[in-house]
Amino acid sequence: MFRLAIITFLVSYCFSFFPQTSYSRDFEARKKNVPISIINNNPGYFFLLRYNKAAHDITLERRAKPSAEIVAFTPLKLDSVNADWFDYEKLDHLFFEHNYQVYFLFEKVLNSKKTLYLKIIDTLGKASSFIELASIEKEKGVTRVDFEYKRTQNNNILIVASQVYGNFVVKKLALLFDIEKRKIILKKKLPLENDATGYSIAFECNQSNDLFCVFVKAHIASFKRKYMNHAQMMVPVMFFDSLAVAGFLVNASLPIKRYLAVNNVSALNSIRLHATQNEVVAIAHLGKQDGSGDINTYFLNQKFTADLSRELYSTITPLNETIKESLTFYDGTDYKEASSKEYDHFRNFFVGGCDFQISERVEDYYYKELLVWKNSLQTGKIEYQKIIPRKIYSFQGRTRFKNIAKAMPFIYKDKLHFMILEAPDNFKKNANDFNFHRFKKETNLARSNLMMYKLNDDGRLEKKLIYHNAIFDAVPMPYQASEQKDVILYLDGGKREKFAILKLDQL
């Protein structure tokens, strides 16, 4: 094993001299200046978002490629809005680039009030003033207030504000902010929600500003034992009676609802909508009881016309038998079945009429395998399903970097790629034959491997060693890129830091 580690190190050491990677010079690094996200959408520069603990602020750096020298530096000055005790590591935010401008949406939280603010940073690094998008307060009888927000297909910001009353009644307001006009262009009060009507999730808007969501009716069916933080806990098991797509159309006075092809769902891992001007597709990852009484995992794709008047297709695909076998094992519960494994939606990509869906299994500080499937939005058929190996245990306090267990997915030449930290003992393991208990877990940055996994069109997985952490450590973090020919890696060396730029066409 020691010999394998030495060989791995020497191989990765040689990688530094290959032409596919260029390294910046070493920069001075401060422990209280932690990188948290990268945007790489342009051939000449990239953006690095940091949490500056010393100044208690979020800062943005625009860096040139390939030198990584700072071209523009922007302190967002969030302290002028948030209290000085606010913990920016727990800041809910949205960070993206559009038309060469950077948008940073964040949430200010007080005991009885939540407010959404937007900052826009131009090409010179100059930040706008704080733009207040929405505010919501706890009225009398309200027990909780919440915001959810996302970037829409045409790069506007969809906001849904919720007020939860003590008797489980929910009042929601949907807002659509046009980032070009810098104003709210849609404000829609949703009907009151309760157990009888169902609760709305998975909001989406199309180019015509029609609003869509999924109404879910569910109840607690039982409780199951689960091991969390070295303790046994009883957690509720939800049963989903029905799922329905609802449309609040600009040219219709009343909402339209269409029920999906499944009901009596035993588990709902994720459900999303993809809405265009002419069509809306529901994409779900769920568990359902079959004729024999066993619960199995399925993927649902169902397409309607944009006015929900007609169904265009409905396909239900079971989990691949090979994957089902790989995911059948005991792991923290009394159940070993693949359908008992709980996944959350992580990322998705729309490329060439196809939708790449990525779900991840995470429990406390334990980051486990990813599940990927590729949908054809034209036919509803699933072109492949795959497990992406991952097994990282990273708990708070072990490292100042909170994202080391995160996968860095990106698209290159219409294929899905992942950068993931991995234990060196997994170097020789077959990427297409995943065995959870034989796959070694990684617990820190030091001496770990950064691997690149690539999914081919036939669903076969290739892996490649990109970097072995030694003097400098590669730190994965949330990453955005739009078909760039390179990948930006942040390398930490304690008091020094640098950046590696990988040329993908030479890998």
C-alpha positions in Angstrom: 0.0 0.0 0.0 2.9 2.3 0.9 4.6 1.5 -2.4 1.3 2.3 -4.3 1.2 5.7 -2.5 4.8 6.5 -3.6 4.1 5.5 -7.2 0.9 7.6 -7.2 2.9 10.6 -5.9 5.6 10.3 -8.4 3.1 9.9 -11.3 1.2 13.0 -10.1 4.5 14.9 -9.6 5.4 14.3 -13.2 2.0 15.6 -14.2 3.1 19.1 -13.2 5.5 19.2 -16.1 3.0 18.1 -18.8 1.8 20.8 -21.2 -1.9 20.4 -20.3 -1.4 22.2 -17.0 -0.2 25.7 -16.4 0.5 27.0 -12.9 0.4 30.6 -11.6 3.1 32.0 -9.4 2.7 31.6 -5.7 0.6 34.2 -3.9 0.6 35.1 -0.3 -2.3 33.4 1.5 -4.0 34.3 4.7 -5.8 31.8 6.8 -8.8 34.0 7.3 -9.3 34.6 3.6 -11.1 31.5 2.4 -12.1 30.8 -1.2 -15.6 29.6 -1.6 -16.6 29.5 -5.3 -15.2 29.9 -8.8 -16.9 31.1 -12.1 -15.0 30.3 -15.3 -17.1 31.5 -18.2 -14.6 33.4 -20.3 -11.3 32.5 -22.1 -9.3 35.5 -20.6 -10.3 35.6 -16.9 -12.2 33.9 -14.1 -13.8 35.0 -10.8 -13.0 33.8 -7.3 -15.4 34.5 -4.4 -13.9 34.6 -0.9 -15.0 34.9 2.7 -12.7 37.4 4.3 -13.0 36.6 8.0 -10.6 39.3 9.0 -12.6 42.0 7.4 -15.9 40.1 8.0 -17.0 40.4 4.4 -17.4 38.6 1.1 -15.0 39.7 -1.6 -14.8 39.1 -5.3 -11.6 38.7 -7.4 -11.4 38.9 -11.1 -8.2 37.1 -12.2 -6.5 36.9 -15.6 -5.7 33.6 -17.3 -3.3 32.0 -17.3 -1.3 34.2 -14.8 -4.1 34.3 -12.2 -3.0 37.9 -11.4 -5.8 40.0 -9.8 -7.4 42.3 -12.5 -10.1 43.7 -10.2 -10.9 43.4 -6.5 -14.4 44.1 -5.1 -15.3 44.0 -1.5 -19.1 43.6 -1.3 -19.3 45.4 2.0 -22.1 43.2 3.3 -21.4 44.4 6.9 -23.3 47.6 6.0 -26.4 45.4 5.8 -25.7 42.4 8.1 -24.9 42.6 11.8 -21.3 42.1 12.8 -22.1 38.8 14.5 -23.4 37.3 11.2 -21.7 34.1 10.2 -21.0 34.3 6.4 -20.1 30.6 6.3 -23.9 30.0 6.7 -24.9 32.7 4.2 -27.5 31.6 1.7 -26.6 33.2 -1.6 -26.9 33.0 -5.4 -23.7 33.8 -7.4 -23.6 33.9 -11.2 -22.3 35.8 -14.3 -24.4 37.1 -17.2 -23.4 39.4 -20.0 -20.0 40.0 -18.4 -21.6 41.2 -15.1 -21.5 39.3 -11.9 -24.7 39.0 -9.7 -24.6 38.2 -6.0 -27.9 37.6 -4.2 -27.9 37.1 -0.5 -30.3 36.8 2.4 -30.3 39.0 5.5 -31.8 37.2 8.5 -33.3 38.8 11.6 -35.4 37.2 14.3 -38.7 38.2 12.7 -37.7 39.3 9.3 -35.8 38.1 6.2 -34.7 40.3 3.3 -33.1 39.6 -0.1 -30.5 41.9 -1.5 -28.7 41.9 -4.8 -25.3 43.3 -5.7 -24.3 43.7 -9.4 -20.6 44.0 -10.2 -19.6 45.4 -13.6 -16.5 44.7 -15.8 -14.4 47.2 -14.0 -15.1 45.6 -10.6 -17.4 48.4 -9.5 -20.3 47.1 -7.3 -23.8 48.6 -7.4 -25.6 49.7 -4.2 -27.7 47.2 -2.4 -30.8 46.4 -4.4 -33.6 45.1 -2.2 -35.6 42.5 -4.0 -38.0 41.3 -1.4 -38.7 41.4 2.3 -40.9 39.2 4.5 -41.9 39.5 8.2 -43.5 37.2 10.8 -47.0 38.4 11.1 -49.3 37.5 14.0 -49.7 33.7 14.0 -46.8 33.1 11.6 -44.3 30.6 12.9 -41.8 30.6 10.1 -40.9 32.7 7.1 -38.7 31.5 4.2 -37.3 32.4 0.8 -36.4 30.2 -2.0 -34.8 31.6 -5.2 -33.2 30.4 -8.4 -31.9 31.5 -11.7 -34.4 30.9 -14.5 -33.7 29.8 -18.1 -33.4 33.4 -19.4 -31.3 34.4 -16.4 -33.9 36.2 -14.4 -34.3 35.5 -10.7 -37.3 33.7 -9.5 -38.2 34.3 -5.8 -40.8 32.5 -3.7 -41.6 33.9 -0.3 -43.4 31.7 2.2 -45.2 32.4 5.5 -46.1 29.3 7.5 -48.9 29.6 10.1 -49.3 27.5 13.2 -52.1 25.4 11.8 -50.0 24.3 8.8 -51.4 26.8 6.4 -48.8 28.3 4.0 -49.2 31.6 2.2 -46.8 32.1 -0.8 -45.9 34.9 -3.1 -43.9 34.4 -6.3 -41.7 37.2 -7.7 -39.7 37.4 -10.9 -36.9 39.9 -11.1 -35.6 41.0 -14.5 -31.8 41.5 -14.2 -31.6 43.6 -17.4 -34.5 46.0 -16.4 -33.6 45.7 -12.7 -37.2 45.5 -11.6 -39.9 43.0 -10.6 -41.8 42.0 -13.7 -44.1 39.4 -12.2 -45.8 39.2 -8.8 -48.1 36.3 -8.2 -50.0 35.4 -5.0 -50.5 31.7 -4.8 -53.6 30.1 -3.3 -53.4 29.2 0.4 -51.8 25.8 0.8 -52.6 23.1 3.4 -52.8 19.3 3.8 -55.9 19.2 1.7 -54.6 21.2 -1.3 -51.0 20.0 -1.1 -47.9 22.0 -0.9 -46.0 23.6 -3.8 -42.4 22.8 -4.6 -40.0 22.8 -7.7 -40.9 26.3 -9.0 -39.9 27.3 -12.6 -40.6 30.0 -15.1 -40.4 29.9 -18.9 -39.5 32.6 -21.4 -43.1 33.9 -21.4 -43.0 34.4 -17.6 -45.5 31.6 -17.1 -45.0 30.2 -13.6 -45.0 26.4 -12.9 -44.7 24.3 -9.8 -45.4 20.8 -8.5 -48.1 20.3 -5.8 -47.4 17.4 -3.5 -49.9 15.7 -1.1 -48.1 13.7 1.5 -48.5 12.3 5.0 -46.3 10.5 7.6 -46.8 6.8 7.1 -44.5 5.5 9.8 -41.2 6.0 11.5 -37.8 4.2 11.0 -34.6 4.0 13.0 -31.6 5.8 11.7 -28.1 6.2 13.1 -27.0 9.8 13.2 -24.0 11.3 15.0 -23.3 8.0 16.7 -26.9 7.9 18.1 -30.1 6.1 17.2 -33.0 8.3 16.1 -36.5 7.7 14.9 -37.2 9.7 11.7 -40.6 10.0 9.9 -41.2 8.1 6.7 -43.3 10.1 4.3 -45.8 8.7 1.8 -46.7 10.8 -1.2 -50.4 10.4 -2.2 -50.2 12.5 -5.4 -48.0 14.7 -7.5 -49.4 17.4 -9.9 -47.9 20.0 -12.1 -49.6 23.4 -11.8 -49.3 26.3 -14.2 -50.0 30.0 -13.4 -50.2 31.3 -17.0 -49.9 35.0 -17.9 -52.9 34.7 -20.3 -55.1 32.6 -17.9 -57.0 33.9 -14.9 -57.0 30.6 -13.0 -54.3 28.1 -12.3 -54.2 24.9 -14.4 -53.3 21.6 -12.8 -52.3 18.2 -14.4 -51.6 15.1 -12.3 -48.5 13.2 -13.0 -48.5 9.6 -14.1 -47.5 8.3 -10.6 -49.3 8.4 -7.3 -48.9 6.6 -4.0 -45.1 7.2 -4.0 -43.1 5.7 -1.2 -40.1 8.0 -1.6 -39.4 11.3 -3.4 -35.7 12.0 -3.8 -36.1 14.9 -6.1 -38.5 16.4 -8.6 -37.8 19.3 -11.0 -39.4 21.1 -13.9 -37.8 22.2 -17.2 -40.0 24.8 -18.8 -39.7 26.3 -22.2 -42.1 28.6 -24.2 -43.9 25.6 -25.7 -43.4 22.7 -23.2 -42.9 21.8 -19.6 -41.2 18.6 -18.5 -41.4 17.0 -15.0 -38.3 15.1 -14.0 -38.6 12.9 -10.9 -36.4 10.5 -8.9 -38.7 8.4 -6.7 -39.5 5.1 -5.0 -42.7 3.2 -5.6 -44.1 -0.2 -4.5 -44.4 -2.7 -7.3 -46.9 -5.6 -7.8 -44.9 -7.9 -5.5 -45.0 -5.4 -2.6 -41.3 -4.4 -2.9 -40.3 -0.8 -3.1 -38.1 0.0 -6.2 -36.5 3.2 -7.5 -37.8 4.8 -10.7 -37.1 7.8 -12.9 -40.2 9.6 -14.3 -40.1 11.9 -17.3 -43.4 13.5 -18.3 -43.9 16.3 -20.8 -46.9 18.6 -21.3 -47.6 21.5 -23.6 -46.9 24.8 -21.9 -50.7 25.4 -21.3 -50.9 21.9 -19.7 -53.7 21.1 -22.1 -52.0 18.0 -23.6 -49.6 15.3 -22.5 -46.8 14.8 -25.0 -45.1 11.7 -23.4 -44.8 9.9 -20.1 -42.0 7.4 -19.4 -41.1 5.6 -16.2 -37.8 3.8 -16.1 -36.6 1.5 -13.2 -33.2 1.8 -11.7 -30.6 -0.1 -13.6 -30.2 -3.7 -12.1 -26.4 -3.4 -11.9 -26.7 -0.1 -10.0 -29.5 -1.6 -7.8 -27.1 -4.5 -6.9 -24.3 -2.0 -6.1 -26.5 0.0 -3.8 -27.9 -3.0 -1.9 -26.1 -3.0 1.4 -26.6 -1.9 5.0 -25.4 1.7 5.7 -26.7 3.4 8.8 -30.3 2.0 8.8 -32.0 -1.3 9.3 -32.7 -1.5 5.5 -30.3 -2.6 2.8 -32.4 -2.1 -0.3 -31.2 0.4 -2.9 -34.6 2.2 -2.6 -33.9 2.9 1.1 -30.9 5.1 0.1 -31.8 8.8 0.3 -30.6 11.2 -2.4 -30.9 15.0 -2.8 -30.7 16.9 -6.1 -27.3 18.4 -6.5 -26.9 19.8 -10.1 -28.3 19.6 -13.5 -27.1 20.6 -17.0 -29.1 21.0 -20.2 -27.0 20.2 -23.3 -28.1 19.6 -26.8 -31.7 18.6 -26.0 -30.6 16.4 -23.1 -30.8 16.8 -19.4 -28.0 15.6 -17.1 -29.4 15.0 -13.6 -27.0 14.6 -10.6 -28.2 13.5 -7.2 -26.0 13.0 -4.1 -26.2 11.0 -0.9 -25.0 13.0 2.1 -25.5 12.2 5.8 -24.2 14.7 8.3 -20.5 15.2 7.3 -20.3 11.9 5.3 -20.4 12.6 1.5 -21.2 9.4 -0.4 -21.7 8.3 -4.0 -23.4 10.4 -6.7 -26.2 9.1 -9.0 -26.3 10.4 -12.5 -28.8 9.9 -15.3 -29.1 11.4 -18.8 -32.6 12.2 -20.1 -33.6 12.9 -23.7 -36.0 15.7 -23.5 -37.3 14.9 -26.9 -38.4 11.3 -26.2 -38.3 11.1 -22.4 -36.1 8.1 -22.6 -33.1 7.7 -20.2 -29.9 7.3 -22.2 -27.8 6.0 -19.3 -27.6 5.8 -15.5 -24.4 5.8 -13.6 -22.8 5.8 -10.1 -20.0 8.3 -9.6 -17.7 7.0 -6.9 -17.3 9.2 -3.8 -16.6 8.5 -0.2 -15.4 11.5 1.9 -15.8 12.1 5.6 -15.2 15.8 6.5 -16.4 17.2 9.7 -16.4 20.8 10.9 -13.1 21.9 12.5 -10.9 19.5 10.5 -10.2 22.1 7.8 -11.0 25.7 7.1 -12.3 24.7 3.7 -15.9 23.7 4.0 -16.3 22.4 0.4 -13.6 19.7 0.1 -16.2 16.9 -0.1 -18.1 18.6 -2.9 -17.9 17.3 -6.5 -17.0 19.8 -9.2 -19.1 18.9 -12.2 -18.8 20.6 -15.6 -19.6 20.0 -19.3 -16.9 19.7 -22.0 -17.6 18.6 -25.5 -21.2 17.7 -24.5 -19.9 15.2 -21.9 -20.3 15.3 -18.2 -17.1 15.5 -16.1 -16.4 15.5 -12.4 -13.5 16.6 -10.2 -13.6 14.7 -6.9 -11.1 14.2 -4.1 -10.3 10.5 -3.4 -8.2 8.3 -1.2 -5.0 7.1 -3.1 -6.0 3.5 -2.3 -8.8 3.7 -4.8 -6.4 4.6 -7.7 -6.5 1.1 -9.3 -10.2 0.4 -8.6 -12.4 0.0 -11.7 -14.6 3.1 -12.1 -17.4 1.1 -13.6 -17.5 -1.5 -10.8 -18.4 0.5 -7.6 -18.4 -1.4 -4.3 -19.2 1.0 -1.4 -17.6 -1.0 1.4 -14.4 -1.7 -0.6 -14.0 1.9 -1.7 -11.8 3.6 0.8 -13.0 6.9 2.3 -10.9 10.1 2.4 -10.9 12.2 5.5 -8.8 15.3 4.6 -6.9 17.2 2.0 -3.4 16.0 2.8 -2.1 13.2 0.5 -5.4 12.8 -1.3 -5.8 12.4 -5.0 -7.9 14.7 -7.2 -9.5 12.5 -9.8 -11.4 13.4 -13.0 -14.3 11.2 -14.0 -15.7 11.5 -17.5 -19.0 10.0 -18.7 -19.0 8.9 -22.3 -22.1 8.8 -24.5 -22.5 5.0 -23.9 -22.5 5.5 -20.1 -19.0 4.2 -19.6 -17.0 6.0 -17.0 -13.4 6.9 -17.4 -11.1 8.2 -14.7 -7.8 10.1 -14.7 -5.5 11.2 -11.9 -5.2 15.0 -12.2 -3.3 16.0 -9.1 -1.9 14.4 -5.9 -2.0 16.6 -2.9 1.5 17.1 -1.4 3.1 20.5 -0.8 0.1 22.2 -2.3 -3.4 20.8 -1.8 -6.1 21.0 -4.5 -9.3 22.2 -2.9 -12.6 21.4 -4.7 -15.3 24.0 -4.4 -18.6 25.1 -6.1 -17.6 25.6 -9.7 -19.5 27.2 -12.7 -18.2 27.0 -16.3 -19.8 27.4 -19.7 -18.1 25.1 -22.2 -14.6 26.4 -21.5 -11.6 24.6 -22.7 -9.9 24.7 -19.3 -10.6 24.1 -15.6 -9.5 26.3 -12.8 -8.1 24.6 -9.6 -7.3 26.4 -6.4 -4.1 25.0 -4.7 -3.5 25.7 -1.0 0.0 25.7 0.5 -0.7 27.1 3.9 0.9 30.5 3.8 1.1 30.4 0.0 -1.6 29.7 -2.7 -1.6 29.3 -6.4 -3.9 28.3 -9.3 -3.7 25.5 -11.8 -5.3 25.8 -15.2 -5.9 22.5 -16.9 -6.3 22.5 -20.7 -9.0 19.9 -21.3 -8.2 19.2 -24.9 -4.8 18.0 -24.0 -5.9 15.7 -21.1 
